[in-house]
Amino acid sequence: MTETNTNSRIGEELLSVNNIDLSFGGVKALTDISFNINKGEIRSIIGPNGAGKSSMLNVINGFYQPQVGHVRFKGKDYTPMRPALAAKSGIARTFQNIALFKGMSTLDNIMTGRYLKMHSSFIEQALYIGRAKREELEHREKVEEIIDFLEIEAIRKTPVGRLPYGLQKRVELARALAMEPELLLLDEPMAGMNLEEKEDMSRYIIDVNEQFGTTIALIEHDMGVVMDLSDRVVVLDYGRKLADGSPDEVSSNQDVIDAYLGVSH
């Protein structure tokens, strides 16, 4: 277990999913899934393709509504959870497929993450007067801090559609951080990256967790990354929970080994 797993930053339960069932028509995506995420930890959700990992994140932040079960966040029952409610409550999300405004600059994309924190009226924003002007300066300052933190100063004015894949992933992370979330959901943040890009992203994830105190739920296929970053790991397989524990416990679980090798199927 790495140093990230042994320090005292981890606190009480922040979020729990309880007995979640999710179906699409007659197809079961998730069956009786329960686990929790503690404040300050990096909690990985892993499993073979089709295991239900992204569906689980979509339940947590309200994109999908389960037929059975409920989500608790900060001690409150959020059923049904909705995306806007999740965002306002302190949950931010990145996506497996990059969801950025390709024609907008890096800076403007990140600024969209501050939208829910703006209180000026549409008229004030349109005329750039009163609160709108003050808010613009305040939010721009926060965004510039994130740009410095993620070392993307050189691309701040570049349209994101012109950026290489690895940098687009970093911009998406920056936009999520602009929301100042308590819980950050990362859906395969390193998919399609080369080794150097993965190392950079791993470092940023650790820094976000340690320096900002952000709790992270991470979906990732690279088991080396999972073992290095995670405090705890929950394993899904065909929509069911297969294992839950420390990286060492999960990696030595025979059911998990069989599922990844295809032995049990």
MOMOFEN-V544018 format. One record per residue. N is the residue number from 0. D_LAST is the distance of its C-alpha to the last C-alpha in Angstrom with 2 decimals. Layout:
N&D_LAST / N&D_LAST
This chain:
0&29.74 / 1&32.04 / 2&35.40 / 3&34.10 / 4&32.21 / 5&35.27 / 6&38.14 / 7&39.57 / 8&38.95 / 9&36.30 / 10&37.76 / 11&36.98 / 12&34.24 / 13&34.58 / 14&31.77 / 15&29.32 / 16&26.78 / 17&26.65 / 18&24.26 / 19&23.39 / 20&21.92 / 21&21.87 / 22&21.35 / 23&22.44 / 24&23.59 / 25&20.95 / 26&18.08 / 27&17.13 / 28&17.08 / 29&17.67 / 30&17.70 / 31&20.22 / 32&20.23 / 33&23.09 / 34&24.29 / 35&27.59 / 36&29.21 / 37&32.39 / 38&35.42 / 39&35.66 / 40&32.15 / 41&29.56 / 42&26.38 / 43&23.22 / 44&20.29 / 45&17.24 / 46&13.57 / 47&11.48 / 48&13.01 / 49&13.04 / 50&12.71 / 51&16.23 / 52&18.37 / 53&21.19 / 54&21.23 / 55&21.92 / 56&24.81 / 57&26.06 / 58&26.33 / 59&28.16 / 60&30.75 / 61&31.12 / 62&29.80 / 63&27.48 / 64&28.70 / 65&26.24 / 66&26.83 / 67&26.62 / 68&27.44 / 69&29.83 / 70&30.49 / 71&33.22 / 72&34.94 / 73&37.92 / 74&38.21 / 75&38.47 / 76&36.24 / 77&35.41 / 78&34.12 / 79&34.09 / 80&33.79 / 81&35.10 / 82&34.97 / 83&38.75 / 84&38.78 / 85&36.05 / 86&38.10 / 87&41.31 / 88&39.81 / 89&38.70 / 90&35.17 / 91&34.77 / 92&31.87 / 93&30.96 / 94&28.55 / 95&25.75 / 96&28.08 / 97&31.60 / 98&33.85 / 99&37.37 / 100&40.66 / 101&40.88 / 102&44.62 / 103&45.57 / 104&46.35 / 105&44.29 / 106&46.90 / 107&46.88 / 108&43.09 / 109&43.16 / 110&46.10 / 111&44.06 / 112&42.19 / 113&45.55 / 114&46.11 / 115&45.34 / 116&47.83 / 117&50.66 / 118&53.23 / 119&55.87 / 120&56.51 / 121&55.75 / 122&59.50 / 123&59.75 / 124&56.81 / 125&58.27 / 126&61.69 / 127&60.39 / 128&62.78 / 129&62.88 / 130&59.58 / 131&57.68 / 132&59.47 / 133&59.02 / 134&55.34 / 135&54.77 / 136&56.31 / 137&54.42 / 138&51.00 / 139&51.77 / 140&52.56 / 141&49.21 / 142&47.37 / 143&49.40 / 144&48.30 / 145&44.63 / 146&45.43 / 147&47.08 / 148&44.24 / 149&41.64 / 150&44.15 / 151&44.25 / 152&48.04 / 153&48.38 / 154&46.31 / 155&47.63 / 156&49.54 / 157&47.12 / 158&45.33 / 159&41.64 / 160&40.82 / 161&42.51 / 162&40.53 / 163&37.74 / 164&34.22 / 165&34.28 / 166&37.55 / 167&36.43 / 168&33.63 / 169&36.38 / 170&38.57 / 171&35.87 / 172&35.55 / 173&39.35 / 174&39.52 / 175&37.17 / 176&39.28 / 177&42.40 / 178&41.37 / 179&41.74 / 180&38.56 / 181&37.83 / 182&34.08 / 183&32.72 / 184&29.29 / 185&28.09 / 186&25.26 / 187&24.24 / 188&27.89 / 189&27.26 / 190&25.09 / 191&26.81 / 192&29.24 / 193&30.48 / 194&30.77 / 195&34.27 / 196&33.42 / 197&30.47 / 198&32.89 / 199&35.41 / 200&33.09 / 201&31.82 / 202&35.49 / 203&36.34 / 204&33.57 / 205&34.88 / 206&38.43 / 207&37.73 / 208&36.28 / 209&39.07 / 210&42.09 / 211&41.52 / 212&39.73 / 213&37.07 / 214&33.91 / 215&30.84 / 216&27.33 / 217&25.39 / 218&22.23 / 219&21.63 / 220&19.03 / 221&21.29 / 222&20.32 / 223&23.78 / 224&25.42 / 225&23.42 / 226&24.32 / 227&27.92 / 228&28.63 / 229&26.88 / 230&28.48 / 231&25.40 / 232&21.80 / 233&19.56 / 234&15.81 / 235&14.04 / 236&10.42 / 237&10.22 / 238&13.86 / 239&13.86 / 240&15.50 / 241&13.48 / 242&16.54 / 243&20.15 / 244&22.82 / 245&24.66 / 246&23.22 / 247&23.62 / 248&21.93 / 249&18.85 / 250&18.63 / 251&18.82 / 252&16.29 / 253&13.68 / 254&11.08 / 255&11.97 / 256&11.91 / 257&8.40 / 258&7.31 / 259&9.84 / 260&9.10 / 261&5.49 / 262&5.52 / 263&3.80 / 264&0.00
